[in-house]
Amino acid sequence: MKLQEKLGLLFVAAIALFAGQFYYQTNQQKQYSETTLVYQQPRAINPFKLYDQNNNLVNNESIAGKWNLVFLGYLSCPDICPMTMAKLSRLLPELNEISPVPVQVLFVSVDPKRDSAEKRKQYVDYFNPDILGLGAEHVDLFPFVRNLGLMYSVPDNDAQDYFVDHSASVVLIDPNGNTAAIFKPEIKLGQVPTIDTAIINADFKTLIQ
């Protein structure tokens, strides 16, 4: 290899190193709350296939170009789900005011046995018709949820009345379709673990700056 080519490669490597250090230091300087996890490198989301409350297909291409807040739940949930849905419905217009890119909320039902598209539509319309109420069979649903770093568990029996264990965190997907952050719920003695919308508002604003 000629000396000129070696110098050229060293120059490119130095520029890349400087850019990486600058990016890291810039993001390190941003301060987030203890309940917010921001990935230094957004995580790719594998191809997925869900359906909204109008039975329209929702996939990776559908959510691109927007910020997406993803929350798991089920329609029979007695506390965490309705409380979080109410909070997100009030938060959504606030985030759209501060973001140059549209923000939408994706409510993902993890109870396909009981939560039909028609029921999901009634549910999300009660809180905010701009929220998408997504669903799918477990074969498509579980890989998507796991890919986001969340979890759910449905009882393996034929009962009609049952509770579904699921994450109470809210995942933020960036306009490129990658997982950018997770907003964890506040855990307080004697209280239902739900998100703090003031924290999400502040940390989202910091993230997009």
Buried (B, 14 or more C-beta within 10 A) or exposed (E): EEEEEEEEEEEEEEEEEEEEEEEEEEBEEEEBBEBBBBBEEBBEBEEBBBBBBEEEEBBBEBBBEBBBBBBBBBBBBEEBBBBBBBBBBEBBEBBBEEBEEEBBBBBBBBBBBBBBBEBBBEBBEEBBEBBBBBBBEEEBBBBBBEBBBBBBEBEEEEEEEBEBEBBBBBBBBBBEBBBBBBBBBBEEEEEBBBBBBEBBBBBBEBBBE
